[in-house]
Amino acid sequence: MSRFGQFSLLWVDMAERLGLDVDVCDVEWGKGVPVDDYAAKLRADKSHQIKAVFATQNETATGVTSDIAAIRRALDDANHPAMLFVDGVSSIASIEFEMEAWGVDLAVSGSQKGFMLPAGLGILGVSDKALAAHANARMPRCYFSFADMIKLNDTGYFPYTPATQLLRGLRCSLDLLLDAGMDSVWARHKRLAEGVRAAVAAWDGCELVARGPEWQSDTVSAIYAPPGIDARDVISTAYYKYQTSLGSGLNKLAGRAFRIGHLGSLNPVMLCSAISAAEMSLRDAGAMIVPGSGVAAAQEHFRVTTPDMMQHTASKAA
């Protein structure tokens, strides 16, 4: 496992609390899964003591995305049988994720991010290999025993009271996603994210927490406030003065960074509103940025890159 933000940190913490023997790679916050380190550890593990490799695909705290396909290649190159586990909470249904093609054995997501619903549903994807391992696993489990779930799911029921309203909502969300086409969904998220990144680049003194383009997330941007500016003041001003909720900096980023989410049911005009509120709040907190600079940069990006739906609809009809 690797730690490079608050949520990857919490996964490690949970694994250790469960009594697992975790080999942890600590990484600078702003970068992601160290694939080369994983590959070296897998090559060195000739006796296959490592049973699973874990990766947070999108670290919500830092706005960093990691390369899951590269981790699969590292496993294959080492001819290692370890299972591949992925935290896809803020990535699945928003940025590219190919469970079968990448050989992912366990993937977890939630209803509250790309699936555009309130929090409440935990969504698990489980491979045949993981199901086989579950049959002989020695760790205690009860509430989410795959065997209990499958036994009743196969007849259309649940072993516990289901969140029926959320499941109905999930059906609607999936229909929207699949009707749009996942390639279109991924492209839209990238387009929206690039608009936010254009705004950040225009704000003097601000920069992304992500330490390079290869790490930048298309679902959330974590943004360092300018030197001398407390990001908590930016967040508080946005909330109480402009009725806009920005994400807070977590753990070691508290007071240093704020976050703008750009995933789910979102369009450029909605995102321009968030950028405008962040820009006004930064200025109110004392940041010496040019009024309108970030909004203008985002507007120009969206104006050039956003497809004309009327033309798109006409071409489909033809």
FENFENSUL-V227200 format. One record per run of one state. SS is the DSSP state (@ for helix, = for strand, . for the rest). FROM is the first residue (numbers start at 1). TO is the last residue. If there is no record, write none. Layout:
ss={SS:SS}
from={FROM:FROM}
to={TO:TO}
//
This chain:
ss={.:=:.:@:.:=:.:@:.:=:.:=:.:=:.:@:.:=:.:=:.:=:.:@:.:@:.:@:.:@:.:=:.:@:=:.:=:.:@:.:=:.:@:.:=:.:@:.:@:.:@:.}
from={1:2:4:6:18:25:27:35:45:52:57:58:60:64:66:68:78:83:88:106:111:122:127:128:136:146:154:164:181:182:203:207:209:213:216:217:220:225:231:241:247:249:251:254:257:262:268:285:293:306:309:318}
to={1:3:5:17:24:26:34:44:51:56:57:59:63:65:67:77:82:87:105:110:121:126:127:135:145:153:163:180:181:202:206:208:212:215:216:219:224:230:240:246:248:250:253:256:261:267:284:292:305:308:317:318}
//
